[in-house]
Amino acid sequence: MQKNNMTSVTDFKLLGFQVSQNIRILMFFLLLVIYCWTISMNFLIITLVSTIKNLHTPMYFFLTQLFINDILLTSDIAPNTLHILLNNGGTITFVDCITQLYFFSASEASECLILTMMSYDRYVAICNPLRYTSIMTDGHCMILAATSWLLGFSVMLMTIITTSKLNFCGPNMIDHFFCDLIPLLDISCSDTFIVQMEISLLRIPLVFIPIFIIILSYAKIIFTTLRIPSSTGRQKAFSTCSSHLIVVSIFYWTMFSVYVFPTRGKTLSISKSLSLLYTVFTPLINPIIYSLKNSDIKKALQERIYKHLRR
């Protein structure tokens, strides 16, 4: 059977995790709890930011964009992974595989850009506090957020289209728990040079330039903060950036471990564990980090709970 993209493979077998049934059942319930908790926590903070006027600031606006992206990312991966854990593997059609790959890669690209916008916001707030309100206007924030989403989803579409035109003539086994690009290229019968070249080129605007902007922003933030005479002022300035810096470090460490640093000699189990970390656990950790280290969100949450209990 030939498809319009000249591939003889109409579906793929996702092998998932080659572990015992008891471990898979344990992983299933753990992942189910994590997924439900992630969706609940992200929606909770999005609701708080949207309904409480004190949180209507650029920093929290970008935070909601990050959490919306996290919901999209984990919802793209977790449900099918739960199915794979229950059935010791699963079958996914070619179209569904490409669709999952697109939303995964686009959300990852968008997150790189959103984190960059958040670092720019902190840079303006600390290094140019007198001009903060005039620079980070509602219109400016909307443009930055829209640019992050449009650039992430439009740029990755080019790579997905090129990938969908590759030939897959068998085997159709993907030793992973979702349709990731690297294992998909490994089973292709076509020359993947063009796709790999596109990926290398796209790393510049989607990964390396954002990282450069983040590092430059925090270098200027640190330099400015160290010039603050009072220790209380320095501590307050650092505290506004600590949550974002932790989230950025976790995100880029896991992404670089899988996609940027050489993977030769890395076992599949380690690769899957790292993939599980940034597709499932990172969206869980992000709202926890911002909730624990952000007094405004904790105060807003306490007020909402108090109002709810008084009813």
C-alpha positions in Angstrom: 0.0 0.0 0.0 1.5 3.3 -1.1 0.6 6.6 0.4 0.9 9.9 -1.3 4.3 10.5 0.4 5.6 7.2 -1.1 5.8 5.3 2.2 4.8 1.7 2.5 4.4 2.0 6.3 0.9 3.1 7.4 1.5 2.8 11.1 4.3 2.5 13.7 4.7 0.3 16.7 5.8 2.3 19.8 7.6 -0.2 22.0 7.5 2.0 25.1 9.3 0.7 28.2 10.7 -2.8 28.2 10.1 -3.5 31.9 8.1 -6.0 34.0 4.3 -5.7 34.1 4.3 -4.6 37.8 6.7 -1.8 37.0 4.6 -0.7 34.1 1.4 -0.7 36.2 3.3 1.4 38.8 4.5 3.8 36.1 0.9 4.0 34.8 -0.6 5.1 38.0 2.3 7.5 38.8 2.1 9.1 35.4 -1.7 9.3 35.7 -1.4 11.2 39.0 1.3 13.4 37.6 -0.7 14.2 34.5 -3.9 15.1 36.4 -1.9 17.1 39.0 0.0 19.0 36.2 -3.2 20.0 34.4 -4.9 21.0 37.6 -1.9 23.1 38.9 -1.3 24.8 35.6 -5.0 25.6 35.1 -5.2 26.9 38.7 -2.4 29.4 38.3 -3.7 30.5 34.9 -7.1 31.1 36.5 -5.5 33.0 39.4 -3.5 35.2 37.1 -6.5 35.8 34.8 -9.0 36.7 37.6 -6.9 38.6 40.2 -6.0 42.2 39.2 -2.8 42.3 41.3 -1.4 39.6 39.0 -2.2 41.5 35.8 1.5 42.3 35.1 3.8 41.4 32.2 5.7 38.8 34.3 2.5 36.8 35.1 1.2 37.2 31.6 4.3 35.5 30.2 3.9 32.9 33.0 0.5 32.0 31.8 1.9 31.6 28.3 4.4 29.1 29.7 1.8 27.1 31.5 -0.5 27.0 28.5 2.4 25.6 26.5 3.1 23.1 29.3 -0.5 21.9 29.2 -0.2 21.5 25.4 3.1 19.6 25.7 2.1 17.1 28.4 -1.3 16.5 26.8 0.4 15.7 23.5 2.5 13.0 25.2 1.0 11.7 28.4 -2.4 10.2 27.3 -0.8 8.0 24.6 2.0 7.1 27.0 -0.6 5.9 29.5 -2.1 3.7 26.8 1.3 2.3 25.9 2.1 1.4 29.6 -1.2 -0.4 29.9 -0.8 -2.4 26.7 3.0 -3.0 26.8 3.4 -1.0 23.6 1.0 0.6 21.2 0.3 1.3 17.5 0.1 4.8 16.1 -0.9 5.7 12.5 1.6 7.6 10.3 -0.6 10.7 10.4 -1.1 10.6 14.1 2.7 10.1 14.6 3.5 13.1 12.5 0.8 15.1 14.2 2.2 14.2 17.7 5.7 15.0 16.5 4.6 18.4 15.2 2.8 19.6 18.4 5.7 18.2 20.5 8.4 20.0 18.6 6.4 23.2 18.1 5.6 23.4 21.8 9.3 22.8 22.7 10.3 25.6 20.3 7.7 27.9 21.6 8.9 27.3 25.2 12.4 28.3 24.3 11.1 31.6 23.0 8.7 32.1 25.9 11.4 31.6 28.4 13.5 34.1 26.5 10.7 36.7 26.6 10.5 36.1 30.4 14.2 36.7 30.8 13.8 39.9 28.8 11.0 41.0 31.0 13.1 40.5 34.1 16.0 42.3 32.5 13.9 45.4 31.8 12.3 45.3 35.3 15.7 45.2 37.1 18.0 47.1 34.8 15.5 49.7 33.6 12.9 50.0 36.3 11.9 53.6 35.5 11.1 52.7 31.9 9.5 49.3 32.7 5.9 50.3 32.4 6.5 52.3 29.2 8.5 49.4 27.6 6.5 46.4 28.7 3.0 47.7 27.7 0.1 45.3 27.1 0.5 45.7 23.4 4.2 45.0 23.5 3.7 41.9 25.7 1.0 40.6 23.3 3.3 41.1 20.3 6.2 39.2 22.1 3.9 36.3 23.1 2.3 36.1 19.6 5.8 36.1 18.1 6.9 33.2 20.3 3.8 31.1 19.4 3.8 31.9 15.7 7.5 31.5 15.2 7.6 28.2 17.1 4.7 26.6 15.3 5.4 28.0 11.8 9.1 27.2 11.7 8.7 23.6 13.0 6.1 23.1 10.4 8.8 23.2 7.7 10.7 20.3 9.3 7.5 18.3 9.8 6.6 18.6 6.2 10.0 17.5 5.1 9.9 14.6 7.6 6.5 13.5 6.4 7.8 13.1 2.9 10.5 10.6 3.9 10.1 6.9 2.9 9.4 4.4 5.6 9.6 0.9 4.2 10.1 -1.1 7.4 10.7 -2.0 10.1 8.0 0.1 11.7 9.3 -0.4 15.3 10.0 2.8 17.2 11.9 2.1 20.5 10.4 5.0 22.3 7.1 6.0 24.1 6.2 8.8 21.6 7.0 9.8 18.1 10.2 11.7 18.5 12.2 12.9 15.6 15.5 11.1 16.2 14.1 7.5 16.5 11.8 8.3 13.5 14.7 9.3 11.3 16.6 6.1 12.4 14.0 3.8 10.8 13.6 5.9 7.6 14.6 4.3 4.3 15.3 7.7 2.8 18.4 10.0 2.9 17.7 12.1 6.0 20.4 14.7 5.2 18.0 17.5 4.4 16.0 17.0 7.6 19.1 16.9 9.7 20.4 20.0 8.0 17.1 21.8 8.7 17.3 20.8 12.3 20.9 22.1 12.6 19.9 25.4 11.0 16.8 25.8 13.1 18.8 25.3 16.3 20.3 28.8 15.7 17.1 30.9 15.9 15.2 28.5 18.2 17.9 27.4 20.7 21.2 29.1 20.5 20.0 32.7 20.0 17.5 32.4 22.8 20.2 31.0 25.1 22.5 33.8 24.2 19.8 36.4 25.0 19.0 34.6 28.3 22.7 34.5 29.3 23.2 38.2 28.3 20.1 39.3 30.2 21.1 37.5 33.4 24.7 38.8 33.1 23.3 42.3 33.0 20.8 41.5 35.8 23.6 40.2 38.0 25.8 43.1 37.3 23.0 45.6 38.1 22.0 43.7 41.2 25.5 43.6 42.7 25.6 47.4 42.4 22.5 47.8 44.6 23.9 49.1 48.0 21.5 47.4 50.4 21.5 43.6 50.9 17.7 43.7 51.1 17.4 45.2 47.7 19.8 42.7 46.2 17.9 39.8 47.8 14.6 41.2 46.5 16.0 41.6 42.9 17.5 38.1 42.9 14.2 36.6 44.3 12.2 37.9 41.3 14.5 35.9 39.0 15.2 32.7 40.9 12.1 30.8 39.8 12.7 31.6 36.2 16.3 30.8 36.4 15.6 27.3 37.9 13.0 26.6 35.2 15.3 27.6 32.4 18.1 25.5 33.9 16.0 22.4 34.1 14.5 22.9 30.6 17.7 23.4 28.8 19.7 20.8 30.7 17.2 18.1 29.7 16.9 19.3 26.2 20.6 19.6 25.6 21.1 16.1 27.1 18.9 14.5 24.5 19.2 16.7 21.4 22.3 18.8 21.4 25.1 16.9 23.2 26.4 13.8 21.4 24.3 10.8 22.2 26.7 8.0 21.1 27.0 5.4 23.9 23.9 6.7 25.6 21.6 3.8 26.4 18.0 3.9 25.3 16.8 3.7 28.9 18.7 6.9 29.8 17.4 8.6 26.7 13.8 7.6 27.5 14.2 8.7 31.1 15.4 12.1 30.0 12.6 12.4 27.5 10.1 11.5 30.2 11.7 14.2 32.4 11.1 17.1 30.0 7.8 16.0 28.5 6.0 15.0 31.7 7.9 16.0 34.9 9.0 19.5 33.8 5.4 20.7 33.2 4.7 19.4 36.7 7.7 21.1 38.3 7.2 24.5 36.7 4.0 25.5 38.6 5.4 24.0 41.8 8.6 26.1 41.5 6.6 29.3 40.8 4.1 28.6 43.6 6.7 27.8 46.3 9.0 30.7 45.5 6.4 33.4 44.6 4.8 35.3 47.4 2.2 36.9 45.1 0.9 33.6 43.8 0.9 32.1 47.3 -1.0 35.1 48.7 -3.5 35.0 45.8 -4.1 31.2 46.3 -4.6 31.7 50.1 -7.1 34.5 49.5 -9.0 32.3 47.0 -9.1 29.4 49.4 -10.2 31.6 52.2 -13.0 33.1 50.1 -14.1 29.6 49.1 -14.2 28.4 52.7 -16.3 31.4 53.8 -19.1 30.5 51.4 
